[in-house]
Amino acid sequence: MSEPVEIAFTVNGEWVRRRVEPEQRLLDLLRDDLRLTGAKEGCGKGECGACSVLVDGELVDACLVMAFQVDGTALETIEALARGDRLDPVQEGFIAEGGVQCGICIPGMVMAARALLDRIPRPSYEEIRLGLAGNLCRCTGYTKIFAAVEAASHEVSPIRKREPAAPVAPHALRPRSLEEALEVLEQGRGEVRPLAGGTDLLVQAMDRGARGRAGLFDLTAIPELRGIEDRGDEIWIGAATTHTEMMSSELLAEFLPSLPQACSVIGGPQIRNRGTLGGNLANGSPAADAVPPLYAADAVVELVSVTDRRDIPVDRFYSGYRRSALADDELILGVRFPKRLGVRGSFLRLGQREAQAISKVSLALGVRLTEDGVDWVRISLGAVAPTVIRAPRAEQVLLEAGSAGLERAQQAIRESAQPIDDLRSTAEYRREMAALLLGRAWRQATDGS
């Protein structure tokens, strides 16, 4: 897969066909090949939002999207907003409110604001804050930026809808079916790696540049890996389902409420629009926020290869730090969990800051209450051991005693945690905060009972 591949897409309404290198990022395609330099190279890790563009109407970080992944899509950059001599209302708002200073951060901030107003034409202050949470401002300050977005909301009209180009013939970098993807994986075993959102994988590859991005192939065009389905006694989530999709799922809000809560604190909008459940699982980090809710739901991970399919309970999926049962020739197909009526849930975490931070400690709780007390409870912890873990002793205490046993359950949490000292926190802090989070999560989930 080292040869250039041909892709087709539209950018700002213009049809484009290009041959791209397998290791080329979308950001480099836009800036170097198409000379659309509004998107800036900021952090290269999806933290600053300076390279924000729209792909099929969704805000993404162009530094974390491979060029071949936009085959068959419609792209929008900041160059599309102005209509001749007339600026877009968002751009006018930034000028009128003094929200513009340097040219590095503001183009991405404008695109984030435009994406927000396309989705929520009259956002509240909190919705503006959350909509721009994936963008950093290094000089102007956020007060004037938020005011600019609020002002634009009174004038804005939807961005012109762009029709995506028809994709070129399928190629090994972007298979269009599960069967094709598994064949790519089988034939390139040891030399190729599957890629969906890229929000972890491409960050890990950053220091190695193009060499670190070699051998990647895309899963996002495979329908068998997408969706959230009610399958009678179970709920199924496809591996390529994004955090944004899980946040807005009514099924998950009803049957696994801790998962949408966890997804809502992962990165900013750009990361949530690209990052996937399967990627969170495959990455294997004990601090992965979407994984503790799966432990708290008795979830099963579905794996598939050319020759086999197998199911592994999520609490047996990991064998150690960043080590899993996933074989070289397997993909994560999806995750399923039992459908429990009346379940309540909570996900809480602590990080270095409120947003765009890796969890120092996290906790997911699932509980079901009856008139007689608690008839089912699950507790899982992240970032306090080499893998995400369950807390069965604390669960048993709460199952037997309910709220009256909360302090004993918190002590059991302290004893169950196996944290380490590292650059982000101390073991003692993590242990105490895990117990604190259990108290908060329990009260949040059982309030009003």
KOLBADREN-766571 format. One record per residue (C-alpha): residue in one letter; x, y, z. Coordinates in steps of 0.5 Angstrom, whole numbers, padded with zeros to 4 digits, always signed. Example, Ala and Ser with C-alpha at 12.3 -4.5 7.8 and 13.67 -1.06 7.14 Angstrom:
REM KOLBADREN-766571
a+0025-0009+0016;s+0027-0002+0014;
This chain:
REM KOLBADREN-766571
m+0000+0000+0000;s+0006+0005-0001;e+0003+0007-0008;p-0001+0013-0009;v-0008+0012-0009;e-0013+0016-0013;i-0019+0020-0009;a-0025+0024-0011;f-0028+0029-0006;t-0031+0036-0007;v-0028+0042-0003;n-0032+0048-0002;g-0037+0046-0008;e-0031+0045-0013;w-0030+0037-0015;v-0023+0035-0014;r-0020+0029-0016;r-0013+0028-0014;r-0007+0022-0013;v-0005+0022-0006;e+0000+0019-0002;p-0002+0014+0003;e+0002+0017+0009;q-0001+0024+0007;r-0006+0028+0012;l-0012+0032+0010;l-0008+0038+0013;d-0002+0037+0008;l-0007+0036+0002;l-0011+0042+0004;r-0005+0047+0005;d+0001+0044+0000;d-0003+0041-0006;l-0010+0045-0006;r-0007+0052-0003;l-0012+0053+0002;t-0008+0055+0008;g-0014+0058+0012;a-0013+0051+0016;k-0007+0052+0021;e-0002+0047+0023;g-0002+0048+0031;c-0001+0042+0036;g-0002+0036+0031;k-0005+0032+0036;g-0012+0035+0036;e-0012+0039+0042;c-0012+0046+0039;g-0017+0046+0033;a-0013+0051+0029;c-0014+0046+0023;s-0021+0045+0024;v-0025+0044+0018;l-0032+0041+0016;v-0032+0034+0013;d-0039+0032+0011;g-0042+0038+0015;e-0038+0035+0022;l-0032+0039+0025;v-0026+0035+0025;d-0018+0036+0026;a-0015+0036+0019;c-0009+0034+0023;l-0012+0027+0025;v-0015+0025+0018;m-0011+0022+0013;a-0012+0025+0006;f-0015+0018+0003;q-0021+0018+0008;v-0024+0024+0005;d-0025+0020-0001;g-0033+0021-0003;t-0034+0027+0002;a-0035+0034+0002;l-0030+0039+0005;e-0031+0046+0007;t-0026+0050+0009;i-0026+0058+0012;e-0024+0060+0005;a-0032+0058+0003;l-0035+0062+0008;a-0035+0069+0005;r-0039+0070-0001;g-0035+0075-0006;d-0034+0081-0002;r-0039+0079+0003;l-0037+0076+0010;d-0040+0071+0013;p-0044+0073+0019;v-0039+0069+0024;q-0033+0073+0021;e-0037+0079+0021;g-0039+0078+0029;f-0031+0076+0030;i-0029+0083+0027;a-0035+0087+0031;e-0034+0084+0037;g-0026+0084+0037;g-0025+0077+0037;v-0020+0077+0032;q-0013+0078+0034;c-0007+0073+0031;g-0009+0069+0025;i-0007+0062+0028;c-0013+0060+0032;i-0018+0064+0029;p-0020+0061+0023;g-0021+0054+0026;m-0025+0058+0032;v-0029+0061+0026;m-0030+0054+0023;a-0032+0051+0030;a-0037+0057+0031;r-0040+0056+0024;a-0041+0048+0025;l-0044+0050+0032;l-0049+0055+0029;d-0051+0050+0023;r-0053+0045+0028;i-0056+0050+0034;p-0058+0057+0030;r-0059+0060+0037;p-0054+0057+0042;s-0054+0059+0050;y-0048+0061+0053;e-0046+0054+0055;e-0048+0051+0048;i-0043+0056+0045;r-0038+0054+0051;l-0038+0047+0049;g-0038+0048+0042;l-0032+0051+0042;a-0029+0047+0047;g-0024+0044+0042;n-0021+0050+0040;l-0015+0054+0044;c-0014+0062+0044;r-0007+0064+0045;c-0008+0071+0045;t-0015+0074+0045;g-0019+0071+0050;y-0025+0067+0050;t-0030+0073+0053;k-0030+0077+0046;i-0030+0070+0042;f-0036+0068+0045;a-0040+0075+0044;a-0038+0074+0037;v-0041+0068+0036;e-0047+0070+0040;a-0048+0076+0036;a-0047+0072+0029;s-0053+0067+0032;h-0058+0073+0030;e-0055+0074+0023;v-0053+0067+0021;s-0056+0063+0015;p-0054+0056+0014;i-0048+0054+0010;r-0050+0052+0003;k-0050+0045+0003;r-0045+0041-0001;e-0046+0035-0005;p-0040+0030-0004;a-0037+0027-0010;a-0038+0020-0012;p-0032+0016-0009;v-0027+0013-0014;a-0027+0005-0014;p-0025+0002-0008;h-0018+0001-0006;a-0014-0002+0000;l-0014+0004+0004;r-0021+0005+0004;p-0025-0002+0004;r-0033-0001+0003;s-0035-0007+0006;l-0033-0012+0012;e-0031-0017+0008;e-0026-0013+0004;a-0023-0010+0010;l-0022-0017+0013;e-0018-0019+0007;v-0014-0013+0007;l-0012-0015+0014;e-0011-0022+0013;q-0006-0020+0007;g-0002-0015+0010;r-0002-0018+0017;g+0004-0015+0021;e+0005-0009+0016;v-0002-0006+0016;r-0006-0003+0022;p-0014-0001+0022;l-0016+0006+0023;a-0022+0010+0024;g-0022+0016+0028;g-0015+0017+0029;t-0015+0021+0035;d-0011+0016+0039;l-0007+0013+0033;l-0005+0019+0029;v-0003+0022+0035;q+0002+0016+0037;a+0005+0017+0030;m+0006+0024+0030;d+0013+0024+0033;r+0015+0019+0027;g+0012+0023+0022;a+0010+0020+0015;r+0013+0013+0017;g+0009+0013+0023;r+0003+0013+0019;a+0005+0008+0014;g+0001+0002+0013;l-0006+0005+0016;f-0012+0003+0012;d-0019+0006+0014;l-0025+0003+0017;t-0030+0009+0017;a-0034+0007+0010;i-0036+0000+0013;p-0043+0000+0014;e-0043-0007+0018;l-0039-0003+0024;r-0043+0003+0025;g-0050+0004+0029;i-0053+0003+0035;e-0059-0003+0035;d-0064-0005+0040;r-0063-0013+0039;g-0069-0015+0043;d-0065-0017+0050;e-0059-0014+0048;i-0056-0007+0046;w-0051-0007+0040;i-0046-0002+0039;g-0042-0002+0032;a-0034-0001+0033;a-0034+0005+0029;t-0040+0009+0032;t-0037+0016+0034;h-0037+0019+0041;t-0042+0024+0038;e-0047+0019+0036;m-0047+0015+0043;m-0048+0022+0046;s-0054+0023+0042;s-0057+0016+0043;e-0064+0015+0046;l-0062+0008+0047;l-0056+0009+0051;a-0059+0014+0055;e-0064+0009+0057;f-0060+0003+0058;l-0053+0005+0059;p-0053+0012+0061;s-0046+0012+0064;l-0043+0011+0057;p-0046+0018+0054;q-0044+0022+0060;a-0037+0019+0059;c-0037+0021+0051;s-0039+0028+0053;v-0032+0029+0057;i-0028+0026+0051;g-0024+0031+0048;g-0027+0037+0044;p-0033+0037+0039;q-0027+0035+0033;i-0025+0029+0037;r-0032+0026+0039;n-0034+0027+0032;r-0028+0022+0030;g-0026+0018+0036;t-0030+0011+0036;l-0032+0006+0041;g-0028+0001+0038;g-0022+0005+0038;n-0022+0007+0045;l-0022-0001+0046;a-0017-0002+0042;n-0012+0003+0044;g-0012-0001+0051;s-0011+0005+0056;p-0013+0004+0063;a-0015+0012+0062;a-0020+0011+0056;d-0027+0014+0058;a-0031+0010+0054;v-0029+0003+0057;p-0031+0004+0064;p-0038+0004+0063;l-0038-0002+0058;y-0035-0006+0065;a-0041-0003+0069;a-0046-0006+0063;d-0043-0013+0063;a-0041-0012+0056;v-0038-0017+0051;v-0033-0015+0045;e-0035-0018+0039;l-0028-0020+0035;v-0028-0022+0027;s-0023-0025+0022;v-0023-0028+0016;t-0024-0035+0019;d-0027-0034+0025;r-0032-0030+0030;r-0031-0030+0038;d-0034-0026+0044;i-0030-0024+0050;p-0033-0021+0056;v-0030-0014+0056;d-0027-0015+0063;r-0023-0021+0060;f-0021-0017+0054;y-0015-0014+0057;s-0009-0018+0060;g-0005-0012+0062;y-0003-0005+0060;r-0005-0004+0053;r-0005-0011+0052;s-0011-0014+0049;a-0014-0021+0046;l-0015-0018+0040;a-0011-0022+0035;d-0007-0019+0029;d-0012-0021+0024;e-0018-0019+0028;l-0022-0013+0028;i-0027-0011+0033;l-0034-0012+0030;g-0038-0008+0036;v-0040-0009+0043;r-0047-0012+0046;f-0049-0011+0053;p-0056-0014+0057;k-0062-0009+0056;r-0064-0008+0063;l-0070-0004+0065;g-0070+0002+0070;v-0062+0002+0070;r-0059+0008+0073;g-0052+0010+0071;s-0047+0015+0073;f-0040+0017+0070;l-0035+0021+0073;r-0028+0023+0073;l-0022+0028+0075;g-0017+0031+0070;q-0012+0036+0070;r-0017+0041+0067;e-0024+0040+0066;a-0024+0039+0058;q-0019+0036+0054;a-0015+0032+0059;i-0013+0025+0060;s-0017+0022+0066;k-0013+0022+0073;v-0018+0017+0076;s-0025+0015+0073;l-0031+0011+0075;a-0037+0009+0072;l-0043+0006+0076;g-0050+0002+0074;v-0055+0001+0079;r-0062-0001+0079;l-0067+0000+0085;t-0073-0003+0087;e-0078-0002+0093;d-0074-0006+0097;g-0067-0003+0096;v-0062-0005+0090;d-0063-0011+0086;w-0057-0010+0081;v-0050-0006+0082;r-0044-0005+0078;i-0038-0001+0079;s-0032+0000+0075;l-0025+0004+0075;g-0021+0007+0070;a-0014+0010+0071;v-0013+0006+0078;a-0009+0000+0075;p-0006-0003+0069;t-0013-0004+0066;v-0020-0002+0067;i-0022-0006+0073;r-0029-0008+0077;a-0030-0007+0084;p-0034-0013+0086;r-0033-0012+0094;a-0036-0005+0094;e-0041-0008+0089;q-0043-0013+0094;v-0044-0008+0100;l-0048-0003+0096;l-0052-0009+0094;e-0054-0012+0101;a-0054-0005+0105;g-0056+0000+0099;s-0054+0008+0101;a-0053+0005+0109;g-0047+0002+0106;l-0044+0007+0102;e-0038+0009+0107;r-0036+0001+0107;a-0036+0001+0100;q-0032+0007+0099;q-0027+0004+0103;a-0027-0003+0099;i-0026+0002+0093;r-0019+0004+0096;e-0017-0003+0098;s-0019-0005+0090;a-0015+0001+0087;q-0008-0001+0085;p-0006+0006+0082;i+0001+0008+0081;d+0005+0015+0082;d+0006+0018+0075;l+0007+0025+0072;r-0001+0026+0072;s-0002+0024+0080;t+0000+0020+0086;a-0003+0013+0088;e-0005+0016+0094;y-0009+0022+0091;r-0012+0017+0086;r-0014+0012+0091;e-0018+0017+0095;m-0021+0020+0089;a-0024+0014+0087;a-0027+0013+0094;l-0030+0020+0093;l-0032+0019+0086;l-0036+0013+0088;g-0040+0017+0093;r-0042+0023+0088;a-0044+0018+0083;w-0048+0014+0088;r-0052+0020+0090;q-0052+0022+0083;a-0055+0016+0080;t-0060+0015+0086;d-0062+0022+0088;g-0070+0022+0088;s-0070+0015+0090;
